């Protein structure tokens, strides 16, 4: 280091005192790197420090306005040291892809072109199945005007990662860039799509070409025959890009690929005719490959809804998209082996997206809602009625959240009637019942009981709980319960605990249903979270005993009780209650219960007791549950000790001298 540090002082960029500080910091970093078990963060912190040092050097060079001279050792030594640190890190962590990518980005930032190529080549040898490395390598080649090398890299990456959407997207992007570059070059030559024309002097001058180059290029263009002209036409019309898109669809016929390529084609800067030809080809393949896929149907229907549309063009495109998607839902309900709910969800989300746009005119929003209503009526007249739940749920939600719009629609004057009719069509759908409860609560005129919900709303909520099934059952059961984060005082917490107790008793009557365990556990965990609002340890103990004996908690519920009690401020938690929870919990999961209790004891400085708990658990787990549970206990105990050590290290880092040492 001596030569570079001496040079920095001689140039006046750093003082002797600053150089000593640099040496002190580097010594600390180097000391950290020679530990027995290397840590990646030590290398990254070291590299970040050197990057900051190089940035400071550059700023001081600009501020001091040093005269240009022959580059000396300090001009490149700090950057070279960054690369050296990354090389040392990669010797230890060859399998860390993120580290390779960071190294590549640092080399790019410093303009080390040849080094970037070498790093990417080494990274690809070790990680041939990582698409991001191929993309980085191809981008590097393209930035240095090597499209053939970039093409070779992407083709190799696709052979090994043919199921990766991003790889195909980058390959299409590269070929589009290649065609666009050719178009500009032929524009300089004056060659149109028919292969005719002369070079334009003005364009040549703008491109900085001299007369000799122009004459040479004109001679090349004139010397080409009919086959070359035909090839030019095909290239300019997108033959290469279309071929790549076709191969991508053949290798990966998924909606995600079409969505990604559609986004690329609509945003990449190319002439409108070229873009239109590529989009036509993509959507033709889409119709052939995924004719009934919900994502594909929406992509095709909304093709004309580009971001810049306004006025009549927007209205026409929106009407066309709406008609295509609603027609697809009708046909799906009449056909077989089609994802009706998926198409209904896609159409509903399309309408929801546009109705929620503030800049859209209310008359257009009313048209979309009316169109959805007409579709619902059409589907409900079938025998039997076949109305997908997503359409009903989103239509009802949009009417609820847009009261101004609802009043302008004659069929939507009575929201309660609509909500009841919809839930009669799909009685068990939890999401639809949530939408009904929200709608009736928003427009209810019935008086409430005290400060709670009205008697009518309470009956509706009870009716919903008795029939719902599916993924959103828990949301229905907790709909009328005050969220834990909204509880303000102990009295409110006790009222909510009382309501949760009633719901828990109700769930015991549905033990034979698939949703019982999810609902029961969720309600119990809510109770556990509420216990922290009770100031008296005796009250918390009483509630805990009542909940654990009257209902059916599992190991995860006892974990929630333990976490709630142990998270209270020091001195407010109840050790007898924690020990009681631990004793009950360990009967269901001795490993996790013992780790939690031992960790709490260790945090209180009672290491001997914690060790005894782990030793007893080790004996019981090994004898009763086998070596796998014993290994799980050992790994968990190491993790607990590591967290404690990490907490101590953070406290030590607050002292700068200790950190340097």
C-alpha positions in Angstrom: 0.0 0.0 0.0 2.9 2.4 0.6 3.3 3.6 -2.9 -0.3 4.5 -3.4 -0.7 6.1 0.0 2.5 8.2 -0.5 1.2 9.3 -3.9 -2.1 10.4 -2.4 -0.3 12.6 0.1 2.1 14.0 -2.5 -0.8 15.1 -4.7 -2.5 16.8 -1.7 -5.6 14.6 -1.9 -5.2 13.2 1.7 -3.3 14.4 4.8 -0.9 12.2 6.8 -3.6 12.0 9.6 -6.2 10.7 7.1 -3.8 8.2 5.7 -3.2 6.8 9.2 -7.0 6.5 9.6 -7.2 4.6 6.3 -4.5 2.2 7.5 -6.3 1.7 10.7 -9.6 0.9 9.0 -7.9 -1.4 6.5 -6.1 -3.3 9.3 -9.5 -3.8 11.1 -11.1 -5.1 7.9 -8.2 -7.4 7.1 -8.3 -8.7 10.6 -12.0 -9.6 10.2 -11.2 -11.5 6.9 -8.8 -14.0 8.5 -11.3 -15.4 11.0 -11.8 -19.1 10.9 -15.3 -19.0 9.4 -15.4 -16.2 6.8 -18.5 -14.0 6.6 -19.6 -12.4 3.3 -20.7 -9.2 4.9 -17.1 -8.6 6.1 -15.9 -8.6 2.5 -18.8 -6.4 1.4 -18.2 -3.8 4.1 -14.5 -3.7 3.1 -15.4 -3.2 -0.5 -18.0 -0.5 0.3 -15.3 1.3 2.4 -12.9 1.3 -0.6 -15.7 2.5 -2.9 -16.4 5.4 -0.6 -12.6 6.2 -0.5 -12.4 6.2 -4.3 -15.5 8.5 -4.5 -13.9 10.9 -2.0 -10.6 10.9 -4.1 -12.5 11.7 -7.3 -14.3 14.6 -5.6 -11.1 16.1 -4.2 -9.5 15.8 -7.7 -12.3 17.8 -9.1 -12.3 20.4 -6.3 -8.6 20.9 -6.4 -8.6 21.1 -10.2 -5.3 19.2 -10.5 -3.6 19.5 -13.9 -3.7 16.5 -16.1 -0.6 14.4 -16.0 0.6 10.8 -16.6 -1.6 8.5 -14.5 0.1 7.4 -11.3 -0.5 4.5 -8.9 -3.1 6.3 -6.8 -5.3 6.9 -9.9 -6.1 3.2 -10.1 -5.0 1.5 -6.9 -8.3 2.1 -5.0 -10.3 0.6 -7.8 -7.9 -2.3 -8.1 -8.2 -3.0 -4.4 -12.0 -3.2 -4.8 -11.6 -5.8 -7.5 -9.1 -7.7 -5.3 -11.5 -7.8 -2.4 -14.2 -9.3 -4.6 -11.8 -11.8 -6.0 -10.9 -12.9 -2.4 -14.6 -13.1 -1.5 -15.4 -15.2 -4.5 -12.7 -17.7 -3.6 -14.7 -18.3 -0.4 -18.2 -18.0 -1.8 -18.2 -19.3 -5.4 -21.8 -20.4 -5.1 -23.1 -17.0 -4.2 -24.7 -15.6 -7.4 -25.5 -12.3 -5.9 -21.9 -11.7 -5.1 -20.9 -12.4 -8.7 -23.6 -9.9 -9.9 -22.3 -7.3 -7.5 -18.7 -7.8 -8.8 -19.9 -7.4 -12.4 -21.8 -4.2 -11.5 -18.8 -2.7 -9.7 -16.6 -3.5 -12.7 -19.1 -1.9 -15.1 -19.3 1.2 -13.0 -15.5 1.6 -13.1 -15.4 1.0 -16.9 -13.4 -2.2 -16.7 -14.7 -3.6 -20.0 -12.4 -6.6 -20.4 -12.7 -7.5 -16.8 -16.5 -7.6 -17.0 -16.2 -10.1 -19.9 -13.9 -12.3 -17.9 -16.0 -12.2 -14.7 -19.2 -13.1 -16.6 -17.4 -16.0 -18.4 -16.2 -17.4 -15.0 -19.7 -16.9 -13.4 -21.4 -18.7 -16.3 -19.0 -21.7 -16.0 -20.0 -22.1 -12.4 -23.7 -21.2 -12.7 -24.9 -22.2 -16.1 -28.5 -22.3 -14.9 -28.8 -18.7 -13.7 -30.6 -16.6 -16.4 -29.6 -13.2 -15.0 -25.9 -13.9 -15.7 -26.6 -14.6 -19.4 -28.7 -11.4 -19.6 -25.9 -9.4 -18.0 -23.3 -10.9 -20.3 -25.4 -10.2 -23.4 -26.1 -6.6 -22.3 -22.3 -6.1 -21.9 -21.7 -7.4 -25.4 -24.4 -5.3 -26.9 -23.1 -2.2 -25.2 -19.8 -2.8 -27.0 -21.4 -3.4 -30.4 -21.1 -7.2 -30.5 -24.6 -8.4 -31.4 -23.4 -11.8 -32.7 -21.6 -12.5 -29.3 -24.8 -11.4 -27.5 -26.9 -13.6 -29.6 -24.7 -16.6 -29.0 -24.8 -16.0 -25.2 -28.6 -15.7 -25.2 -29.0 -18.8 -27.4 -26.8 -20.8 -25.0 -28.7 -19.5 -22.0 -32.0 -20.5 -23.7 -30.8 -24.0 -24.4 -30.1 -24.4 -20.7 -33.0 -22.3 -19.3 -35.7 -22.7 -21.9 -38.5 -22.3 -19.3 -37.4 -18.8 -18.2 -39.6 -16.0 -19.5 -37.0 -13.3 -18.9 -34.5 -15.1 -21.1 -36.9 -15.2 -24.1 -37.9 -11.6 -23.4 -34.2 -10.4 -23.6 -33.6 -12.5 -26.7 -36.6 -10.8 -28.5 -35.4 -7.4 -27.2 -31.9 -8.0 -28.6 -33.2 -9.1 -32.0 -35.5 -6.0 -32.1 -32.5 -3.8 -31.4 -30.5 -5.5 -34.1 -33.3 -4.9 -36.7 -33.7 -1.3 -35.6 -29.9 -0.8 -36.0 -30.1 -2.3 -39.5 -33.0 0.0 -40.4 -31.0 3.0 -39.4 -27.9 1.8 -41.3 -30.0 1.2 -44.4 -31.6 4.6 -43.9 -28.2 6.1 -44.2 -27.7 4.1 -47.5 -31.0 5.3 -48.8 -32.3 1.7 -49.1 -36.1 1.4 -48.7 -38.1 -1.8 -48.1 -38.0 -2.5 -51.9 -34.2 -2.3 -51.9 -34.1 0.9 -54.0 -32.9 4.4 -53.5 -29.6 6.3 -53.0 -27.8 7.5 -50.0 -29.0 10.8 -48.7 -26.3 13.3 -48.4 -27.9 15.1 -45.5 -28.2 12.0 -43.4 -24.6 11.1 -44.2 -23.4 14.4 -43.1 -25.4 14.1 -39.9 -23.8 10.7 -39.2 -20.3 12.1 -39.7 -19.5 9.9 -42.8 -17.1 11.1 -45.4 -17.5 10.8 -49.2 -15.3 7.7 -49.5 -17.5 5.7 -46.9 -20.7 6.8 -48.6 -19.5 5.7 -52.1 -18.3 2.4 -50.6 -21.7 1.7 -49.0 -23.6 2.7 -52.1 -21.4 0.3 -54.1 -22.3 -2.5 -51.7 -26.0 -1.7 -51.9 -26.0 -1.6 -55.7 -24.0 -4.8 -56.0 -26.6 -6.8 -54.2 -29.1 -8.8 -56.2 -32.8 -9.7 -55.9 -32.2 -12.3 -53.2 -30.6 -9.6 -51.0 -33.5 -7.3 -51.6 -36.0 -10.0 -50.6 -34.0 -10.8 -47.5 -33.9 -7.1 -46.6 -37.7 -6.8 -47.0 -38.2 -9.9 -44.7 -35.8 -8.6 -42.1 -37.4 -5.1 -42.1 -40.9 -6.7 -41.8 -39.7 -8.6 -38.6 -39.0 -12.1 -40.0 -36.1 -12.6 -37.5 -38.1 -11.3 -34.5 -41.2 -13.3 -35.5 -39.1 -16.5 -35.7 -37.8 -15.9 -32.2 -41.3 -15.2 -30.8 -42.6 -18.4 -32.5 -39.8 -20.5 -30.9 -40.4 -18.9 -27.5 -44.1 -19.8 -27.7 -43.3 -23.4 -28.8 -40.8 -23.8 -25.9 -42.9 -22.0 -23.3 -46.6 -21.8 -24.1 -47.7 -19.9 -21.0 -49.7 -16.7 -20.4 -46.8 -15.1 -18.5 -44.6 -15.3 -21.7 -47.3 -13.6 -23.8 -47.9 -10.9 -21.2 -44.1 -10.2 -21.0 -43.6 -10.0 -24.8 -46.7 -7.9 -25.3 -45.3 -5.4 -22.8 -42.0 -5.4 -24.6 -43.5 -4.9 -28.1 -45.7 -2.1 -27.0 -43.0 -0.1 -25.3 -39.8 -0.7 -27.4 -39.0 2.3 -29.7 -39.6 1.0 -33.2 -41.6 2.3 -36.2 -45.4 1.8 -35.8 -45.8 -0.6 -38.8 -43.0 -2.8 -37.5 -44.7 -2.9 -34.0 -48.1 -3.6 -35.5 -46.7 -6.6 -37.5 -45.0 -8.1 -34.4 -48.1 -7.6 -32.3 -50.3 -9.3 -35.0 -48.0 -12.2 -35.0 -47.9 -12.5 -31.2 -51.7 -12.4 -30.9 -52.2 -14.9 -33.7 -50.0 -17.3 -31.8 -51.9 -16.4 -28.6 -55.2 -17.4 -30.2 -53.8 -20.6 -31.4 -52.0 -21.6 -28.2 -54.2 -20.4 -25.4 -57.6 -19.6 -26.8 -59.5 -19.9 -23.5 -56.9 -18.9 -20.9 -58.2 -16.0 -18.8 -55.0 -13.9 -18.9 -54.7 -14.5 -22.7 -58.4 -13.5 -23.3 -57.9 -10.3 -21.4 -54.6 -9.5 -23.2 -56.2 -10.0 -26.6 -59.3 -7.9 -25.7 -57.4 -5.0 -24.2 -54.7 -4.9 -27.0 -56.0 -1.5 -28.3 -56.1 0.1 -24.9 -52.7 1.8 -25.1 -51.7 4.4 -22.4 -52.0 7.5 -24.7 -55.6 6.9 -25.8 -58.0 9.7 -25.1 -61.5 10.9 -26.3 -63.5 8.9 -28.8 -60.6 6.5 -29.4 -60.5 5.5 -25.7 -64.3 5.0 -25.6 -64.3 2.9 -28.7 -61.3 0.7 -27.5 -62.9 0.3 -24.0 -66.2 -0.7 -25.5 -64.5 -3.2 -27.8 -62.5 -4.7 -24.9 -65.6 -4.9 -22.7 -67.7 -6.7 -25.4 -65.0 -9.2 -26.2 -64.4 -10.1 -22.5 -68.1 -10.3 -21.6 -68.7 -12.5 -24.7 -65.9 -14.8 -23.6 -67.6 -15.3 -20.2 -70.9 -16.1 -21.8 -69.3 -18.6 -24.1 -67.4 -20.2 -21.2 -70.6 -20.6 -19.2 -72.2 -22.3 -22.2 -69.2 -24.5 -23.0 -67.4 -27.3 -21.2 -63.8 -27.7 -19.8 -63.2 -24.0 -19.7 -62.0 -22.0 -16.6 -65.3 -20.1 -16.1 -64.3 -18.6 -12.7 -60.9 -17.5 -14.2 -62.5 -15.7 -17.1 -65.1 -14.1 -14.8 -62.3 -12.9 -12.5 -60.3 -11.5 -15.4 -63.4 -9.6 -16.7 -64.3 -8.4 -13.2 -60.8 -7.1 -12.5 -60.8 -5.4 -15.9 -64.0 -3.5 -15.1 -62.8 -2.8 -11.5 -59.5 -1.3 -12.8 -61.3 1.1 -15.1 -64.1 2.1 -12.8 -61.5 3.0 -10.1 -59.7 5.4 -12.5 -60.4 8.9 -11.2 -59.8 10.5 -14.7 -62.4 8.3 -16.4 -65.8 9.9 -17.1 -68.7 8.8 -14.9 -70.8 7.9 -17.9 -68.2 5.4 -19.1 -68.0 3.9 -15.6 -71.8 3.6 -15.5 -71.6 1.8 -18.9 -69.1 -0.7 -17.6 -71.2 -1.4 -14.4 -74.4 -1.7 -16.5 -72.7 -4.1 -18.9 -71.6 -6.3 -15.9 -75.1 -6.2 -14.6 -76.6 -7.3 -18.0 -74.1 -10.1 -18.1 -75.1 -11.2 -14.6 -78.8 -11.2 -15.5 -78.1 -13.2 -18.7 -76.2 -15.8 -16.8 -78.7 -16.0 -14.0 -81.5 -16.9 -16.4 -79.7 -20.2 -17.4 -81.0 -23.4 -16.0 -79.5 -24.0 -13.5 -78.3 -20.4 -12.9 -74.5 -20.3 -13.6 -73.1 -17.0 -12.4 -69.5 -17.1 -11.3 -68.9 -15.7 -7.8 -66.1 -13.2 -8.8 -68.5 -11.2 -11.0 -71.1 -10.9 -8.3 -68.5 -10.0 -5.6 -66.7 -7.3 -7.6 -70.0 -5.8 -9.0 -71.4 -5.5 -5.5 -68.2 -4.0 -4.1 -68.0 -1.4 -6.9 -71.6 -0.4 -6.3 -70.8 -0.1 -2.5 -67.7 2.0 -3.0 -69.2 4.3 -5.6 -72.4 5.6 -4.1 -72.6 8.6 -6.5 -72.4 6.2 -9.4 -74.9 3.8 -7.8 -77.6 6.5 -7.5 -77.4 7.1 -11.3 -78.1 3.4 -12.1 -81.9 2.6 -11.9 -81.3 -1.1 -11.1 -79.1 -0.3 -8.1 -81.4 1.8 -6.0 -81.7 -0.9 -3.2 -78.3 -2.3 -2.5 -79.7 -4.7 0.1 -81.9 -6.5 -2.4 -79.0 -6.8 -4.8 -76.8 -8.2 -2.1 -79.4 -10.8 -1.0 -80.1 -11.9 -4.6 -76.4 -12.3 -5.3 -75.7 -14.4 -2.1 -78.8 -16.6 -3.1 -77.0 -17.4 -6.4 -73.7 -18.3 -4.7 -74.6 -19.2 -1.1 -71.3 -20.6 0.1 -68.8 -18.1 -1.4 -67.0 -16.3 1.5 -65.8 -13.4 -0.6 -69.3 -12.6 -1.8 -70.7 -12.7 1.7 -68.0 -10.2 2.8 -69.1 -7.9 0.0 -72.7 -8.3 1.1 -71.9 -7.5 4.7 -69.9 -4.4 3.7 -72.6 -3.2 1.4 -75.4 -3.6 3.9 -73.4 -2.0 6.7 -72.5 1.0 4.5 -76.2 1.7 3.6 -78.0 0.3 6.6 -80.6 2.5 8.2 -81.4 0.1 11.1 -80.5 1.3 14.6 -77.6 -0.4 16.3 -77.5 -2.1 19.6 -75.4 0.0 21.9 -72.1 0.8 20.1 -72.0 -2.5 18.2 -73.7 -3.6 15.0 -77.4 -3.5 14.4 -79.6 -6.6 15.1 -80.1 -7.0 11.4 -76.4 -6.9 10.7 -75.7 -9.4 13.5 -78.2 -11.8 11.9 -76.6 -11.4 8.5 -73.2 -12.1 9.9 -74.5 -15.2 11.7 -76.1 -16.4 8.5 -72.8 -15.9 6.6 -70.9 -17.9 9.2 -73.4 -20.8 9.0 -73.0 -21.3 5.2 -69.6 -20.1 3.9 -66.7 -22.3 2.8 -63.5 -21.8 0.8 -60.4 -19.7 1.2 -61.9 -16.6 2.9 -63.9 -18.4 5.6 -61.6 -16.8 8.3 -62.4 -13.3 7.0 -66.1 -14.0 7.4 -65.7 -15.2 11.0 -63.6 -12.2 12.0 -65.6 -9.6 10.1 -67.4 -8.2 13.1 -64.4 -8.5 15.4 -62.4 -5.4 16.2 -58.9 -5.8 14.9 -56.2 -6.2 17.6 -54.3 -3.1 16.3 -57.4 -1.0 16.8 -57.9 -1.9 20.5 -57.4 1.2 22.7 -57.9 0.1 26.3 -58.4 -2.8 28.6 -62.2 -2.6 28.6 -62.4 -2.8 24.8 -60.0 -5.8 24.9 -62.2 -7.6 27.4 -65.3 -7.0 25.3 -63.5 -8.4 22.2 -62.3 -11.4 24.2 -65.9 -12.1 25.2 -67.1 -11.9 21.6 -64.2 -14.2 20.5 -65.2 -16.7 23.2 -68.7 -16.8 21.8 -67.3 -17.4 18.3 -65.0 -20.1 19.6 -67.9 -21.9 21.2 -69.8 -21.7 17.9 -66.9 -23.2 16.0 -67.0 -26.3 18.3 -70.2 -27.3 16.5 -68.5 -27.4 13.1 -65.6 -29.7 14.0 -66.4 -32.0 11.2 -65.9 -29.3 8.5 -62.6 -28.8 6.6 -62.4 -25.1 7.7 -62.8 -25.8 11.5 -59.1 -25.9 12.3 -58.2 -22.7 10.4 -61.0 -20.7 12.0 -60.6 -22.1 15.5 -56.8 -21.5 15.5 -57.2 -18.0 14.1 -59.7 -17.0 16.8 -57.5 -18.5 19.6 -54.5 -16.6 18.3 -56.5 -13.4 18.3 -57.3 -14.1 21.9 -53.6 -14.6 22.7 -52.7 -11.3 21.1 -55.4 -9.5 23.2 -54.1 -10.7 26.5 -51.3 -8.1 26.4 -53.9 -5.4 27.0 -54.8 -6.9 30.4 -52.8 -5.2 33.1 -53.2 -7.8 35.8 -51.1 -11.0 35.5 -54.0 -12.8 37.4 -56.5 -11.7 34.7 -54.2 -13.0 32.0 -53.7 -16.3 33.8 -57.5 -16.7 34.2 -58.2 -16.0 30.6 -55.4 -18.3 29.5 -56.6 -21.2 31.6 -60.2 -20.7 30.3 -59.1 -20.6 26.7 -56.7 -23.6 27.0 -59.2 -25.8 28.8 -62.5 -24.9 27.1 -61.3 -25.0 23.5 -58.9 -27.0 21.3 -55.6 -25.1 21.0 -52.7 -26.7 19.1 -48.9 -26.1 19.5 -49.0 -22.9 17.4 -51.6 -21.4 19.7 -49.5 -22.1 22.8 -46.6 -20.5 20.9 -48.7 -17.4 20.4 -49.7 -17.2 24.1 -46.0 -17.5 25.1 -44.9 -14.9 22.6 -47.5 -12.4 23.8 -46.6 -12.8 27.5 -42.8 -12.8 26.9 -43.1 -9.7 24.7 -44.3 -7.5 27.5 -41.9 -4.9 28.9 -39.3 -6.3 31.5 -40.9 -6.6 34.9 -44.5 -6.7 33.6 -44.4 -10.3 32.3 -45.5 -13.1 34.6 -43.0 -15.8 35.0 -45.5 -18.3 36.6 -47.8 -17.8 33.6 -44.9 -18.3 31.2 -43.9 -21.5 33.0 -47.5 -22.8 33.0 -47.7 -22.1 29.2 -44.4 -23.9 28.7 -45.5 -27.0 30.7 -48.7 -27.3 28.6 -47.0 -26.4 25.3 -44.2 -29.0 25.8 -46.7 -31.9 25.7 -47.5 -31.0 22.1 -44.1 -29.8 20.9 -41.3 -30.4 23.4 -38.6 -29.0 21.1 -40.0 -25.6 20.2 -41.5 -25.1 23.7 -38.1 -25.9 25.4 -36.2 -23.6 23.0 -38.6 -20.7 23.8 -38.5 -21.2 27.5 -34.7 -21.6 27.6 -34.3 -18.6 25.4 -36.3 -16.5 27.8 -34.3 -17.7 30.8 -31.1 -17.0 28.9 -32.2 -13.5 28.2 -32.7 -13.0 31.9 -29.1 -14.1 32.6 -30.2 -17.5 33.9 -28.0 -19.6 31.7 -27.7 -22.6 34.1 -31.5 -23.0 34.2 -31.7 -22.7 30.4 -29.1 -25.4 30.0 -31.0 -27.7 32.3 -34.2 -27.2 30.3 -32.4 -28.0 27.0 -30.7 -31.1 28.6 -34.0 -32.4 29.9 -35.6 -31.8 26.5 -32.7 -33.5 24.7 -33.1 -36.6 26.8 -36.9 -36.8 26.3 -36.9 -35.9 22.6 -34.2 -38.5 21.8 -35.9 -41.2 23.8 -39.5 -40.6 22.7 -39.4 -38.9 19.3 -36.1 -40.1 17.8 -32.9 -38.6 16.6 -34.5 -36.2 14.1 -36.2 -34.2 16.9 -32.9 -34.2 18.9 -31.1 -32.8 15.9 -33.8 -30.2 15.5 -33.4 -29.2 19.2 -29.6 -28.9 18.8 -29.9 -26.7 15.7 -32.5 -24.5 17.4 -30.4 -24.1 20.5 -27.4 -23.0 18.4 -29.6 -20.5 16.6 -30.8 -19.1 20.0 -27.2 -18.7 21.2 -26.3 -17.1 17.9 -29.1 -14.5 18.3 -27.9 -13.7 21.8 -24.3 -13.3 20.5 -25.5 -11.0 17.7 -27.4 -8.8 20.2 -24.2 -8.5 22.3 -22.2 -7.7 19.2 -24.6 -4.8 18.2 -24.2 -3.3 21.6 -20.4 -3.5 21.2 -20.5 -1.8 17.8 -22.0 1.3 19.4 -18.5 2.0 20.8 -16.3 3.0 17.9 -13.0 2.0 19.6 -14.4 -1.5 20.4 -15.5 -1.8 16.8 -12.1 -0.9 15.4 -10.4 -3.3 17.8 
